[in-house]
Amino acid sequence: MPVESELERGARMKSVGILSPSYTLLYRYMHFLENQVRHQLQCPGQYSPLEAFYEDKKAVLPPGGNGLVTACPTSALGPIVNRCMHPEMKITHPAGCMSQFIRFFGEQIMVLWKFALLRKRILIFSPPPVGVVCYRVYCCCCLANVSIPGMGVSVPEFRPFFYINVADISALETELSYVACTTEKIFEEKKELYDVYIDNQNVKTHRESLQPLLRLNSADREKYRKLCEQRQMLLYSQEVDGDCTSNEEDLFILFFMEQNNRIFQTLSEVAGSADPTLTAEHVRAMGLDPQGDRGFLVDLLEIYGIDVMLVIDNPCCPAVWGN
């Protein structure tokens, strides 16, 4: 802001920021931060709104160095979910980017959702320009949000790297989980650097153990149908009732967050019970297919360190898995 002050050399500059263990939820605070930085420009040094915000939201950031981010404490994430649709908060990515993302991939979004939840190394290829593809990186991260305070499960970090090129190869060699995009076709040949490769709408993996996850099952299609149905209901309420209290971005983000919460809540309850056996009924209650999602669940239990026995009979013979 221009000011007539020799001390400030004619211009006052202020910035306000927050720290959060979740990149994909930061956008909800953008409106507050914009208001506060304007306030600091006009009334520098008056920090009472920021102090109140801090007292309301403060939490302990996870310790660094172990590559893990624990579930967000209630004080940090609970207000977002419980008061969940601050309609006045605007987003920092283009409006509609999440809905464009889901329309672009269609049912394949359920395949990406599983790979994101399993914290796989996901690389998206696209020719320039990269702007739209960087938003797909962001959207992939949104698919994996989990918000159950005190879940007792360590959630591996899922890092958005956005754009990468050949100069990043050595850095990627040490990464266990990420999502990124590139315009350099040479990466397709560097299979040791990624688990999942996306070219346009073609999602593929060279890892044999992950290939069954590329096939959609009945539960996947049902979830996608519900997502589309919820979107149509939202659009109808906006058009007919003029309801602008929520938008498609919030709908999509919360849809997957609630799905993830349901899975981990069930797994946590089963793991803490006297009989930690996960049955087909439990799997259906999580919105998954007992047969089609067996491999997905086995990987999930291993990656998140959840100690339950998975017992599901298939048409040929019974099978038992445990972590």
Secondary structure, 3 states (H helix, E strand, C coil): CECCCCCCCCECCCCCCCCCCCHHHHHHHHHHHHHHHHHHHHCCCCCHHHHHHHHHHCCCCCCCCCCEEECCCHHHHHHHHHCCCCCCCCCCCCCCHHHHHHHHHHHHHHHHHHHHHCCCEEEEECCCCCHHHHHHHHHHHHCCCCCCCCCCCEEECCEEEEECCHHHHHHHCCCCCEEEEECCHHHHHCHHHCCEEEECCEEECCCHHHHHHHCCCHHHHHHHHHHHHHHHHHHHHHHHCCCCCCCHHHHHHHHHHHHHHHHHHHHHHHHCCCCCEECHHHHHHCCCCCCCCHHHHHHHHHHHCCCCEEEEECCCCEEEEEC
